[in-house]
Amino acid sequence: MAYQKIDDNQPATLSSGEAYFTQLVADRCRSVQPQVSARSFGFGDLTLQVIFIGESNQDFFTKAISHRKSPAQPNSLTVYVVNHKTSGIMLPQPCWNWQQTDGHGVIHGLAAGYSGTFQQDTGVFTWIAHTERLALVWGTDFASLPEWERSFPFRYVLHKWFEDQERYVLVHAGAVGTPSGGVLLTGRGGSGKSTSTLACLQSRLHYAGDDFVMIDLDDPFVHSLYNVAKLEPENLGRFPVLQSLADDQPIVPGQKLQFYLHQHYPNIVTKGFPLKAIMLPQFTGSQQTTVRPATPAEALKALAPSTLALLRADQRTFQKMTRLVHQLPLFWLETGTDLAQIPDAIYSTLQSLPTYAEAPC
Amino acid sequence: MQTNQYCISPAIVSEHFDDEVIIVNMSRGNYYSLRGSAALVWQGLEAGASQDILLSYLANAYSTDEAVISEPINTFLEQLVNEALLTKGPQSQTSPLPTCTIPKPFTPPVLEIYTDMADLLTLDPIHDVSPVEGWPIKK
């Protein structure tokens, strides 16, 4: 993008309008005193240092990632979470033309190292500046955000941060396993991905997520992102471990129930495990659950479409998922009505695969 | 002016597997599967083959006459254009096509279309804001 001067006070040393915009954002956030309420969360080799400005309901952004809490690290990515309504902090004048924004709110044509999205329906603007290691999540009023937003905070920030790195990729999948290895569970909507993941809650398999997880492709490893289990209200009766938690649930018509497992069952939730296989759940209607081999093309068709759509991702993410399906054993998980058979089938499959050394998470 | 040359749209991504090609078109929200002769056509298009060369290539691969496969191949190419996977126009570079012989009869190419991704790409309201301090401002 051609550099355009924003105003006469713009420093000549900044290389782009995006850099200047980022500096203005940083200046405005840092001008708020005292700087309080910083929390840190680790994801792979990245630590997010989250600083809240004018946000009283911080749990909205941190409950889903509470199991990833970590000590502050140098070289963290600083994420300012700014509630305009309570802080009064305004956004700087944009350095882009609004014609660069697509119907999804993604701002195209920014200088390398900068990403932005503006969801006008929720009033949330997200900005990621790689060089400055700064991100901004700015909202007109976070109190008005839909409840489901709390189940995957900073999803766009994490995706954009890792998008042009070869090593990590966020994928739309569940993941369960043991410390020595586990599986991704992925498939099209209605395939039974969530049911299969949640069927493992009272088994010897640990839970790393049922919606989005992060994969280390260099040494295949699942990093848990969110400790939230999601369930259609009508399916609650099938999962006894969740029934006792249902009374705490706000009932939102048309939305899934959310269960923050780390809060109630910290031993169920894992930070991650070596990734040994990908399984594609498919509900058969019979009682039995069986496992049979799948092809890389079948796995990519299960994994890629929803990941690409939900993350608004591009060919880089597609290519990383392609790499993933080429390097792991792949199976159809043909699930039956006897849910107890699902974790047994997954565990048996894991036992049949080579075991690697446990990796730290 | 009629052209017999096609270019693969830059807006799509695709991946070859042993017996299948997966294509994703993010702008339209669809993804596609090509098998058999459809996968072979795509391989030819990736190499920059013109319509005429494609017909000759497939006729050789399936040991049949171009006249037999002409109509289904042309129909298939038009379908790819309609799905915005191809555009008509000159190709700047052509790489050689691999020689192959298919030990079974030619069957017309089929474009398997999956539309479930489009539901997840539901558009936000149109963004229409003023470039002023304190945005967003809906006009």
Interface residues (C-beta under 8 A of the other chain):
Chain A: M90 L91 P92 Q93 P94 N97 W98 T101 G103 H104 G105 F118 Q119 Q120 D121 G123 F125 T140 R188 G189 T295 P296 A297 L300 K301 A304 P305 S306 L308 A309 L310 D314 Q315 F318 Q319 T322
Chain B: V13 E15 F17 D18 D19 E20 I22 V24 M26 G29 Y31 S33 Y114 D116 M117 D119 L120 L121 L123 D124 P125 I126 H127 D128 V129 P131 V132 E133 G134 W135 P136 K138
